[in-house]
Amino acid sequence: MNALTLPDIAAQASRQALPLDWVGMCGIAVPLWLAGQRLNARADAGVSLDDGAARGIHMSRLYLALELLEHEPLSPALLRRVLQHFLDSHQGLSASASLRLHTEALLKRPALVSPLAGWKSYPASIAARLDSRGFHVELSVAVSYSSTCPCSAALARQLIQQRFSQDFSSRPLEHSAVLAWLGSPQGIVATPHSQRSSAQLQIRLNPAATDLPLEALIDRAEATLGTALQTAVKRADEQAFALANGQNPMFCEDAARRLHLALREQPEVHGLNLRVVHAESLHAHDAVAESRWNWEGA
């Protein structure tokens, strides 16, 4: 059969004329260049079907347009070209196009004190949309850290004070005796609890942004929190981590406020939506805080 005579069912008229908000494909395997790395990713690509009389879109055209992602580092300009290709290949059918990319950035992070280093994985996604209102890009990433509960820290200090008062009520306060007491399990009778925590960060990029600041966003968040999860460590690193947690207790509300204020200072951030989750070690539930700025639906 001649290829020109092959039936195009998608070009047929719909039996029920109705526009659709989004039609496309999800979970397409694509390679990306991002944060100086070639990454595996999954793409959700689609367009609106504004011509309600049309049976469907041409999904293969969207699939082929994703080949543009293979040849250069991911940037807002490249995302816009891909979306424009989506629309150009669906003239008369679609007025808006969107693309969401899901991946994991793998960054090597140094230990706190020792010369060791190790790899950390950061789940990330990039969402771009082009429609009559313009073009915008959102960048999302998950950052994990440790959080020490301020309440439990205060309660632990009170118990230590009480034990100190009991043990030294009738003893002279000799330096060597106090020093030994501080280093003994009998002296430090309580410790505060901490938990593995996560910050889900979503930012809308400034329209003038020329790159995707994924690594800079991660660095800013980890520096703001102060207790990012570690990779390879020695005892000196573990001790430094304990010190950082002890000097930096925070509720989920504290973490959310810190991140909000720090990210708003970034010139490439045009809007933000963040969610902080502290996986409680005391309770069987999580403590959660959310914050938004210049975000639709806030």
Secondary structure, DSSP 8 states (H G I E B T S, - for coil): --GGGS--GGGSB-SS---EEEEEEEEEEEEEEETTEEEEEEEEEEEEE--TTB----HHHHHHHGGGGGSS---HHHHHHHHHHHHHTTTTT-S-EEEEEEEEEEEEEE-SSSS-EEEEEEEEEEEEEEETTEEEEEEEEEEEEEEE-HHHHHHHHHHHHHHHHHHTTTS---HHHHHHHHTSTTT------EEEEEEEEEEEE-TT--S--HHHHHHHHHHHHS-B--SS--HHHHHHHHHHHHT----HHHHHHHHHHHHHT-TTEEEEEEEEEEE-SSSSSEEEEEEEES-TT-
